[in-house]
Amino acid sequence: MDPVLLQKTLFALFLAIVTAIIVSKLRGKKFKLPPGPLPVPIFGNWLEVGDDLNHGNLAELAKKFGDIFLLRMGQRNLVVVSSPELAKEVLLTQGVEFGSRTRNVVFDIFTGKGQDMVFTVYGEHWRKIRRIMTVPFFTNKVVQQYRSNLIRAQTFARHAWEEEAARVVDDVKNNPEASTTGIVLRRRLQLMMYNNMYRIMFDRGFESEDDPLFNKLKALNGKRSRLAQSFEYNYGDFIPILRPFLRGYLKICKEVKERRLQLFKDYFIEERKKLARTKPPSNNELKCAIDHILDAQQKGEISEDNVLYIVENINVAAIETTLWSIEWAIAELVNHPEVQKKLRQELDMVLGKEHQITEPDTHKLPYLQAVIKETPRLRMAIPLLVPHMNLYDAKLGGYEIPAESKVLVNAWWLANNPAQWKNPEEFRPERFLEEESHVEPSGNDFRHYTIVLKPRA
Protein backbone atom coordinates (compact mmCIF):
# COMPACT_ATOMS: atom_id res chain seq x y z
CA MET A 1 0.00 0.00 0.00
CA ASP A 2 1.15 3.58 -0.68
CA PRO A 3 2.93 4.79 2.54
CA VAL A 4 1.44 8.27 2.14
CA LEU A 5 -2.09 6.86 1.88
CA LEU A 6 -1.47 4.63 4.92
CA GLN A 7 -0.19 7.59 6.95
CA LYS A 8 -3.21 9.71 6.03
CA THR A 9 -5.60 6.86 6.81
CA LEU A 10 -4.09 6.22 10.26
CA PHE A 11 -4.09 9.92 11.11
CA ALA A 12 -7.70 10.31 9.99
CA LEU A 13 -8.65 7.24 12.03
CA PHE A 14 -7.01 8.73 15.13
CA LEU A 15 -8.86 12.02 14.68
CA ALA A 16 -12.13 10.19 14.13
CA ILE A 17 -11.71 8.23 17.38
CA VAL A 18 -10.99 11.36 19.39
CA THR A 19 -13.87 13.24 17.75
CA ALA A 20 -16.29 10.40 18.34
CA ILE A 21 -15.43 10.22 22.04
CA ILE A 22 -15.83 13.97 22.51
CA VAL A 23 -19.05 14.21 20.52
CA SER A 24 -20.63 11.25 22.28
CA LYS A 25 -19.93 12.90 25.64
CA LEU A 26 -21.08 16.41 24.79
CA ARG A 27 -24.13 16.03 22.61
CA GLY A 28 -26.50 13.65 20.96
CA LYS A 29 -30.04 12.56 21.62
CA LYS A 30 -30.38 10.15 24.52
CA PHE A 31 -32.18 6.93 23.56
CA LYS A 32 -33.50 4.13 25.70
CA LEU A 33 -31.64 1.57 23.62
CA PRO A 34 -32.02 -2.21 23.65
CA PRO A 35 -29.42 -4.11 25.72
CA GLY A 36 -26.27 -5.42 24.14
CA PRO A 37 -22.50 -5.71 24.57
CA LEU A 38 -20.65 -2.51 25.42
CA PRO A 39 -19.32 -0.86 22.23
CA VAL A 40 -15.98 0.88 21.83
CA PRO A 41 -15.56 4.11 19.85
CA ILE A 42 -15.39 3.80 16.05
CA PHE A 43 -15.40 0.00 15.96
CA GLY A 44 -18.44 -0.51 18.17
CA ASN A 45 -18.92 -4.25 18.83
CA TRP A 46 -17.23 -5.33 15.63
CA LEU A 47 -13.94 -6.32 17.30
CA GLU A 48 -15.88 -8.35 19.87
CA VAL A 49 -18.44 -10.20 17.75
CA GLY A 50 -16.53 -10.29 14.46
CA ASP A 51 -18.06 -10.34 11.00
CA ASP A 52 -19.66 -13.80 11.15
CA LEU A 53 -23.08 -12.75 12.41
CA ASN A 54 -24.89 -15.87 11.30
CA HIS A 55 -28.23 -16.98 12.72
CA GLY A 56 -26.61 -19.42 15.16
CA ASN A 57 -24.26 -16.83 16.66
CA LEU A 58 -27.08 -14.30 16.95
CA ALA A 59 -29.23 -16.91 18.71
CA GLU A 60 -26.47 -17.33 21.30
CA LEU A 61 -26.37 -13.56 21.84
CA ALA A 62 -30.17 -13.56 22.25
CA LYS A 63 -29.81 -16.09 25.08
CA LYS A 64 -27.51 -13.62 26.81
CA PHE A 65 -29.14 -10.26 26.07
CA GLY A 66 -32.78 -11.11 25.41
CA ASP A 67 -35.35 -11.13 22.61
CA ILE A 68 -34.19 -7.74 21.35
CA PHE A 69 -30.61 -6.53 21.52
CA LEU A 70 -28.39 -3.94 19.88
CA LEU A 71 -25.01 -4.32 18.28
CA ARG A 72 -23.04 -1.26 17.30
CA MET A 73 -21.15 -2.18 14.12
CA GLY A 74 -18.83 0.73 13.45
CA GLN A 75 -21.16 3.63 12.67
CA ARG A 76 -24.24 1.45 12.16
CA ASN A 77 -26.86 0.25 14.63
CA LEU A 78 -27.83 -3.40 14.24
CA VAL A 79 -30.99 -4.43 16.11
CA VAL A 80 -31.71 -8.17 16.34
CA VAL A 81 -35.20 -9.48 17.08
CA SER A 82 -35.62 -13.03 18.37
CA SER A 83 -39.23 -13.51 19.50
CA PRO A 84 -42.50 -14.09 17.58
CA GLU A 85 -44.14 -11.09 19.26
CA LEU A 86 -41.39 -8.66 18.24
CA ALA A 87 -41.16 -10.23 14.78
CA LYS A 88 -44.86 -9.49 14.34
CA GLU A 89 -44.21 -5.87 15.33
CA VAL A 90 -41.43 -5.47 12.76
CA LEU A 91 -43.02 -7.40 9.90
CA LEU A 92 -46.71 -6.63 10.35
CA THR A 93 -47.93 -4.26 13.08
CA GLN A 94 -45.22 -1.68 12.32
CA GLY A 95 -44.54 -3.01 8.84
CA VAL A 96 -44.58 0.50 7.38
CA GLU A 97 -42.27 1.98 10.03
CA PHE A 98 -39.73 -0.82 9.54
CA GLY A 99 -40.47 -1.39 5.86
CA SER A 100 -37.35 0.14 4.33
CA ARG A 101 -34.17 -1.70 3.37
CA THR A 102 -30.64 -1.07 4.49
CA ARG A 103 -28.06 -0.95 1.75
CA ASN A 104 -24.31 -1.02 1.62
CA VAL A 105 -21.81 0.05 -0.99
CA VAL A 106 -21.89 -3.35 -2.73
CA PHE A 107 -25.68 -3.54 -2.90
CA ASP A 108 -25.67 0.03 -4.19
CA ILE A 109 -23.50 -1.22 -7.05
CA PHE A 110 -25.65 -4.26 -7.84
CA THR A 111 -28.99 -2.42 -7.52
CA GLY A 112 -28.08 0.96 -8.99
CA LYS A 113 -28.54 2.61 -5.57
CA GLY A 114 -31.99 1.16 -5.05
CA GLN A 115 -33.44 1.24 -8.57
CA ASP A 116 -34.65 -2.34 -8.07
CA MET A 117 -37.60 -3.64 -6.02
CA VAL A 118 -36.00 -5.67 -3.22
CA PHE A 119 -33.57 -3.09 -1.84
CA THR A 120 -35.33 0.16 -2.63
CA VAL A 121 -36.50 2.45 0.18
CA TYR A 122 -40.08 1.81 1.30
CA GLY A 123 -42.16 4.51 -0.34
CA GLU A 124 -43.75 5.58 -3.60
CA HIS A 125 -41.07 4.00 -5.83
CA TRP A 126 -41.44 0.62 -4.11
CA ARG A 127 -45.25 0.75 -4.25
CA LYS A 128 -45.13 1.58 -7.96
CA ILE A 129 -42.79 -1.30 -8.83
CA ARG A 130 -44.72 -3.66 -6.57
CA ARG A 131 -47.92 -2.78 -8.42
CA ILE A 132 -46.25 -3.40 -11.78
CA MET A 133 -44.89 -6.75 -10.61
CA THR A 134 -48.20 -7.93 -9.13
CA VAL A 135 -49.78 -8.83 -12.48
CA PRO A 136 -47.02 -11.12 -13.85
CA PHE A 137 -46.01 -12.70 -10.55
CA PHE A 138 -48.41 -12.35 -7.64
CA THR A 139 -51.94 -13.08 -8.88
CA ASN A 140 -53.40 -16.57 -8.68
CA LYS A 141 -54.99 -16.26 -12.13
CA VAL A 142 -51.67 -15.60 -13.84
CA VAL A 143 -49.88 -18.31 -11.85
CA GLN A 144 -52.47 -20.84 -13.03
CA GLN A 145 -52.03 -19.58 -16.59
CA TYR A 146 -48.30 -20.24 -16.42
CA ARG A 147 -48.91 -23.63 -14.91
CA SER A 148 -51.45 -24.48 -17.61
CA ASN A 149 -49.34 -23.21 -20.50
CA LEU A 150 -48.71 -26.47 -22.38
CA ILE A 151 -45.28 -27.07 -23.86
CA ARG A 152 -45.96 -27.08 -27.56
CA ALA A 153 -43.00 -29.34 -28.39
CA GLN A 154 -44.51 -32.22 -26.43
CA THR A 155 -46.84 -34.70 -28.15
CA PHE A 156 -48.68 -35.31 -24.89
CA ALA A 157 -50.35 -32.84 -22.57
CA ARG A 158 -48.41 -32.03 -19.46
CA HIS A 159 -48.34 -28.65 -17.80
CA ALA A 160 -45.14 -26.65 -18.24
CA TRP A 161 -43.93 -26.67 -14.63
CA GLU A 162 -44.94 -30.27 -14.08
CA GLU A 163 -43.28 -31.30 -17.34
CA GLU A 164 -40.05 -29.65 -16.23
CA ALA A 165 -40.09 -31.61 -12.94
CA ALA A 166 -40.87 -34.84 -14.82
CA ARG A 167 -37.87 -34.22 -17.09
CA VAL A 168 -35.61 -33.98 -14.03
CA VAL A 169 -36.84 -37.37 -12.81
CA ASP A 170 -36.40 -38.91 -16.27
CA ASP A 171 -32.89 -37.50 -16.65
CA VAL A 172 -31.83 -38.87 -13.26
CA LYS A 173 -33.32 -42.29 -14.04
CA ASN A 174 -31.54 -42.41 -17.39
CA ASN A 175 -28.16 -41.36 -15.99
CA PRO A 176 -26.16 -44.53 -15.17
CA GLU A 177 -23.98 -42.61 -12.72
CA ALA A 178 -27.02 -41.95 -10.52
CA SER A 179 -27.01 -45.58 -9.35
CA THR A 180 -23.23 -46.05 -9.30
CA THR A 181 -20.79 -43.22 -8.59
CA GLY A 182 -23.53 -40.67 -7.91
CA ILE A 183 -24.40 -37.32 -9.48
CA VAL A 184 -24.54 -33.70 -8.37
CA LEU A 185 -28.29 -33.20 -8.44
CA ARG A 186 -27.98 -29.44 -7.92
CA ARG A 187 -26.85 -28.93 -11.52
CA ARG A 188 -29.99 -30.51 -12.92
CA LEU A 189 -32.20 -28.71 -10.41
CA GLN A 190 -30.59 -25.42 -11.43
CA LEU A 191 -31.57 -26.05 -15.03
CA MET A 192 -35.13 -26.77 -13.90
CA MET A 193 -35.33 -23.55 -11.87
CA TYR A 194 -33.84 -21.42 -14.65
CA ASN A 195 -36.26 -22.91 -17.16
CA ASN A 196 -39.27 -22.31 -14.91
CA MET A 197 -38.31 -18.74 -14.08
CA TYR A 198 -37.10 -17.76 -17.55
CA ARG A 199 -40.26 -19.18 -19.07
CA ILE A 200 -42.30 -16.90 -16.80
CA MET A 201 -39.95 -13.97 -17.27
CA PHE A 202 -38.98 -14.16 -20.96
CA ASP A 203 -40.87 -17.14 -22.45
CA ARG A 204 -37.50 -18.80 -22.97
CA GLY A 205 -35.77 -21.94 -21.78
CA PHE A 206 -32.52 -23.87 -22.02
CA GLU A 207 -32.15 -27.31 -23.61
CA SER A 208 -29.53 -28.83 -21.35
CA GLU A 209 -26.90 -28.24 -18.67
CA ASP A 210 -24.39 -27.71 -21.50
CA ASP A 211 -26.22 -24.71 -22.97
CA PRO A 212 -23.54 -21.95 -23.25
CA LEU A 213 -25.94 -19.13 -22.34
CA PHE A 214 -27.26 -21.05 -19.34
CA ASN A 215 -23.72 -21.63 -18.07
CA LYS A 216 -22.77 -17.99 -18.59
CA LEU A 217 -25.84 -16.85 -16.63
CA LYS A 218 -25.23 -19.37 -13.87
CA ALA A 219 -21.58 -18.35 -13.49
CA LEU A 220 -22.27 -14.60 -13.38
CA ASN A 221 -25.23 -14.96 -11.00
CA GLY A 222 -23.15 -17.17 -8.72
CA LYS A 223 -20.29 -14.67 -8.69
CA ARG A 224 -22.70 -11.84 -7.90
CA SER A 225 -24.17 -13.77 -4.95
CA ARG A 226 -20.76 -14.59 -3.50
CA LEU A 227 -19.53 -11.01 -3.79
CA ALA A 228 -22.64 -9.61 -2.10
CA GLN A 229 -22.74 -12.19 0.70
CA SER A 230 -19.07 -11.81 1.57
CA PHE A 231 -19.62 -8.08 2.11
CA GLU A 232 -22.66 -8.39 4.37
CA TYR A 233 -20.71 -7.47 7.54
CA ASN A 234 -17.60 -5.86 6.09
CA TYR A 235 -15.41 -3.34 7.91
CA GLY A 236 -15.43 -1.02 4.90
CA ASP A 237 -19.18 -0.60 5.21
CA PHE A 238 -19.23 -0.18 9.00
CA ILE A 239 -16.31 2.24 9.03
CA PRO A 240 -16.35 4.36 5.84
CA ILE A 241 -12.90 5.75 6.53
CA LEU A 242 -11.51 2.27 5.80
CA ARG A 243 -13.28 2.03 2.45
CA PRO A 244 -10.14 2.92 0.40
CA PHE A 245 -8.86 -0.57 1.27
CA LEU A 246 -11.79 -2.02 -0.72
CA ARG A 247 -11.08 -0.39 -4.07
CA GLY A 248 -10.04 -3.63 -5.76
CA TYR A 249 -13.03 -5.51 -4.36
CA LEU A 250 -15.50 -2.85 -5.45
CA LYS A 251 -13.94 -2.73 -8.92
CA ILE A 252 -14.65 -6.46 -9.34
CA CYS A 253 -18.25 -5.89 -8.19
CA LYS A 254 -18.74 -3.16 -10.79
CA GLU A 255 -17.30 -5.34 -13.56
CA VAL A 256 -19.58 -8.26 -12.66
CA LYS A 257 -22.59 -5.96 -12.51
CA GLU A 258 -21.90 -4.48 -15.95
CA ARG A 259 -21.40 -7.90 -17.52
CA ARG A 260 -24.64 -9.24 -16.03
CA LEU A 261 -26.78 -6.26 -17.00
CA GLN A 262 -25.39 -6.30 -20.53
CA LEU A 263 -26.15 -10.02 -20.78
CA PHE A 264 -29.76 -9.48 -19.62
CA LYS A 265 -30.17 -6.62 -22.06
CA ASP A 266 -28.62 -8.24 -25.14
CA TYR A 267 -30.00 -11.76 -24.89
CA PHE A 268 -33.39 -11.25 -23.28
CA ILE A 269 -34.78 -7.72 -23.03
CA GLU A 270 -33.81 -6.51 -26.51
CA GLU A 271 -34.89 -9.81 -28.06
CA ARG A 272 -38.30 -9.48 -26.42
CA LYS A 273 -38.63 -5.89 -27.65
CA LYS A 274 -37.76 -7.00 -31.17
CA LEU A 275 -40.34 -9.79 -31.01
CA ALA A 276 -43.00 -7.35 -29.85
CA ARG A 277 -42.27 -5.09 -32.83
CA THR A 278 -42.39 -7.89 -35.39
CA LYS A 279 -45.16 -10.00 -33.87
CA PRO A 280 -47.61 -8.19 -31.59
CA PRO A 281 -49.18 -10.66 -29.11
CA SER A 282 -52.78 -11.72 -29.72
CA ASN A 283 -55.48 -11.32 -27.10
CA ASN A 284 -55.35 -15.04 -26.30
CA GLU A 285 -51.56 -15.24 -26.04
CA LEU A 286 -50.07 -15.31 -22.56
CA LYS A 287 -47.78 -12.34 -21.94
CA CYS A 288 -44.58 -13.08 -20.07
CA ALA A 289 -43.42 -10.94 -17.16
CA ILE A 290 -40.98 -8.80 -19.12
CA ASP A 291 -43.84 -7.76 -21.44
CA HIS A 292 -45.72 -6.26 -18.49
CA ILE A 293 -42.55 -4.56 -17.23
CA LEU A 294 -41.71 -3.13 -20.67
CA ASP A 295 -45.30 -1.88 -20.99
CA ALA A 296 -44.78 0.07 -17.77
CA GLN A 297 -41.54 1.50 -19.15
CA GLN A 298 -43.26 2.62 -22.36
CA LYS A 299 -45.92 4.38 -20.27
CA GLY A 300 -43.17 6.27 -18.45
CA GLU A 301 -43.85 4.62 -15.08
CA ILE A 302 -40.32 3.22 -14.75
CA SER A 303 -36.98 3.73 -16.48
CA GLU A 304 -34.85 1.38 -18.56
CA ASP A 305 -32.50 1.03 -15.59
CA ASN A 306 -35.44 -0.01 -13.39
CA VAL A 307 -36.21 -2.78 -15.90
CA LEU A 308 -32.64 -4.07 -15.78
CA TYR A 309 -32.41 -4.03 -11.99
CA ILE A 310 -35.77 -5.79 -11.60
CA VAL A 311 -34.42 -8.56 -13.82
CA GLU A 312 -31.28 -8.54 -11.65
CA ASN A 313 -33.41 -9.13 -8.53
CA ILE A 314 -35.31 -12.04 -10.03
CA ASN A 315 -32.13 -13.83 -11.12
CA VAL A 316 -30.88 -13.87 -7.53
CA ALA A 317 -33.92 -13.92 -5.27
CA ALA A 318 -36.37 -16.10 -7.18
CA ILE A 319 -34.00 -18.78 -8.44
CA GLU A 320 -31.37 -19.45 -5.78
CA THR A 321 -33.60 -19.35 -2.68
CA THR A 322 -36.11 -21.78 -4.20
CA LEU A 323 -33.27 -24.04 -5.29
CA TRP A 324 -31.84 -24.14 -1.76
CA SER A 325 -35.23 -25.16 -0.36
CA ILE A 326 -35.64 -27.97 -2.90
CA GLU A 327 -32.12 -29.24 -2.19
CA TRP A 328 -32.75 -29.33 1.54
CA ALA A 329 -36.07 -31.13 1.10
CA ILE A 330 -34.39 -33.84 -0.98
CA ALA A 331 -31.48 -34.11 1.47
CA GLU A 332 -33.80 -34.53 4.46
CA LEU A 333 -35.84 -37.20 2.68
CA VAL A 334 -32.65 -39.09 1.76
CA ASN A 335 -31.40 -38.88 5.36
CA HIS A 336 -34.78 -39.90 6.80
CA PRO A 337 -35.94 -43.00 4.89
CA GLU A 338 -38.85 -43.49 7.30
CA VAL A 339 -40.26 -40.10 6.25
CA GLN A 340 -39.68 -40.95 2.60
CA LYS A 341 -41.54 -44.25 3.08
CA LYS A 342 -44.56 -42.59 4.71
CA LEU A 343 -44.68 -40.00 1.95
CA ARG A 344 -44.52 -42.69 -0.73
CA GLN A 345 -47.34 -44.60 0.97
CA GLU A 346 -49.53 -41.49 1.03
CA LEU A 347 -48.92 -40.78 -2.66
CA ASP A 348 -49.71 -44.37 -3.65
CA MET A 349 -52.81 -44.55 -1.48
CA VAL A 350 -54.34 -41.20 -2.44
CA LEU A 351 -53.23 -40.83 -6.07
CA GLY A 352 -52.24 -44.29 -7.21
CA LYS A 353 -48.81 -45.69 -8.06
CA GLU A 354 -48.76 -44.57 -11.70
CA HIS A 355 -50.22 -41.11 -11.15
CA GLN A 356 -48.03 -38.12 -12.04
CA ILE A 357 -48.52 -35.66 -9.18
CA THR A 358 -49.77 -32.17 -10.11
CA GLU A 359 -50.02 -28.94 -8.14
CA PRO A 360 -53.76 -29.33 -7.33
CA ASP A 361 -53.03 -32.81 -5.92
CA THR A 362 -50.95 -31.36 -3.09
CA HIS A 363 -54.09 -30.22 -1.25
CA LYS A 364 -55.18 -33.87 -0.92
CA LEU A 365 -51.89 -34.91 0.68
CA PRO A 366 -51.60 -33.83 4.34
CA TYR A 367 -48.29 -35.60 4.99
CA LEU A 368 -46.73 -33.97 1.92
CA GLN A 369 -47.98 -30.61 3.21
CA ALA A 370 -46.34 -31.38 6.56
CA VAL A 371 -43.02 -32.17 4.83
CA ILE A 372 -43.29 -28.90 2.90
CA LYS A 373 -43.80 -27.00 6.18
CA GLU A 374 -41.09 -28.84 8.11
CA THR A 375 -38.30 -28.37 5.55
CA PRO A 376 -38.06 -24.55 5.68
CA ARG A 377 -38.66 -24.58 9.44
CA LEU A 378 -35.47 -26.57 9.99
CA ARG A 379 -33.54 -25.57 6.86
CA MET A 380 -34.43 -21.97 6.18
CA ALA A 381 -33.16 -20.54 2.88
CA ILE A 382 -32.76 -17.02 4.33
CA PRO A 383 -32.53 -17.50 8.11
CA LEU A 384 -32.21 -13.78 8.90
CA LEU A 385 -34.62 -12.66 6.16
CA VAL A 386 -33.81 -9.58 4.10
CA PRO A 387 -32.75 -6.84 6.55
CA HIS A 388 -35.27 -4.14 7.42
CA MET A 389 -34.74 -0.50 8.38
CA ASN A 390 -36.70 2.29 10.04
CA LEU A 391 -36.33 5.60 8.22
CA TYR A 392 -37.27 7.53 11.37
CA ASP A 393 -36.90 7.06 15.12
CA ALA A 394 -39.20 4.24 16.24
CA LYS A 395 -40.15 2.20 19.30
CA LEU A 396 -39.92 -1.56 19.59
CA GLY A 397 -40.31 -3.84 22.60
CA GLY A 398 -40.27 -0.90 25.01
CA TYR A 399 -37.03 0.47 23.57
CA GLU A 400 -36.22 3.36 21.26
CA ILE A 401 -34.71 2.50 17.89
CA PRO A 402 -32.69 5.33 16.27
CA ALA A 403 -33.50 6.21 12.67
CA GLU A 404 -31.84 4.17 9.93
CA SER A 405 -31.08 1.21 12.18
CA LYS A 406 -30.61 -2.14 10.50
CA VAL A 407 -33.19 -4.56 11.91
CA LEU A 408 -32.71 -8.31 11.61
CA VAL A 409 -35.39 -10.86 12.42
CA ASN A 410 -33.74 -14.14 13.37
CA ALA A 411 -36.41 -16.26 11.69
CA TRP A 412 -34.33 -19.40 12.11
CA TRP A 413 -34.33 -18.99 15.90
CA LEU A 414 -38.07 -18.32 15.94
CA ALA A 415 -38.54 -21.69 14.23
CA ASN A 416 -35.86 -23.57 16.22
CA ASN A 417 -36.16 -22.21 19.76
CA PRO A 418 -36.74 -25.11 22.20
CA ALA A 419 -38.98 -22.81 24.23
CA GLN A 420 -41.32 -22.56 21.24
CA TRP A 421 -41.00 -25.98 19.58
CA LYS A 422 -40.81 -29.59 20.74
CA ASN A 423 -37.42 -31.07 19.81
CA PRO A 424 -36.81 -28.43 17.11
CA GLU A 425 -33.52 -30.01 16.00
CA GLU A 426 -35.41 -33.03 14.66
CA PHE A 427 -36.75 -33.28 11.12
CA ARG A 428 -40.25 -34.44 12.06
CA PRO A 429 -43.08 -33.52 9.66
CA GLU A 430 -45.54 -35.21 12.02
CA ARG A 431 -45.39 -32.15 14.28
CA PHE A 432 -47.63 -30.33 11.77
CA LEU A 433 -50.20 -33.12 12.00
CA GLU A 434 -50.02 -33.27 15.81
CA GLU A 435 -49.05 -30.50 18.26
CA GLU A 436 -48.56 -27.87 15.51
CA SER A 437 -51.56 -28.84 13.36
CA HIS A 438 -53.01 -25.33 13.80
CA VAL A 439 -50.13 -23.74 11.85
CA GLU A 440 -51.54 -22.92 8.41
CA PRO A 441 -50.21 -21.01 5.35
CA SER A 442 -52.87 -18.34 5.77
CA GLY A 443 -52.25 -18.08 9.50
CA ASN A 444 -50.48 -15.56 11.67
CA ASP A 445 -47.96 -17.68 13.58
CA PHE A 446 -44.73 -15.71 13.53
CA ARG A 447 -42.72 -18.64 14.81
CA HIS A 448 -42.75 -19.95 11.24
CA TYR A 449 -41.77 -17.06 8.96
CA THR A 450 -42.29 -18.90 5.67
CA ILE A 451 -46.06 -19.18 6.13
CA VAL A 452 -46.87 -15.70 7.43
CA LEU A 453 -48.24 -12.94 5.19
CA LYS A 454 -46.54 -9.55 5.64
CA PRO A 455 -46.61 -6.09 4.00
CA ARG A 456 -43.00 -6.48 2.85
CA ALA A 457 -41.13 -9.79 3.03
ABEGO torsion letter per residue (X at the ends): XBAAAAAAAAAAAAAAAAAAAAAAAABEBBBBBBBEBBBBBGAEAAAAAEABBBAAAAAAAAAAAEABBBBBBEABBBBBBABAAAAAAAAAAAAAAAABBBBBAAAAAAAGGGABAAABBBEAAAAAAAAAAAAAAABAAAAAAAAABBBAABABBBBAAAAAAAAAAAAAAABAAAABAEBBAAAAAAAAAAAAAAAAAAGBBBABAABAAAAAAAAAAAAAAAAAAAAABBAAAABAAAAAAAAAAAAAAAAAAAAAAAAAAAAAAAAAAAAAAABBBBAABBBBAAAAAAAAAAAGABBAAAAAAAAAAAAAAAAAAAAAAAAAAAAAAAABAAAAAAAAAAAAAAAEAABBBBAAAAAABAAAAAAAAAAAAABBABAAEBBBBBABBBBBGGBBBBBGBBBBBBAAAAAABAAABBGAABBBAAAAABAAAABBAABABAABAAABBBABX
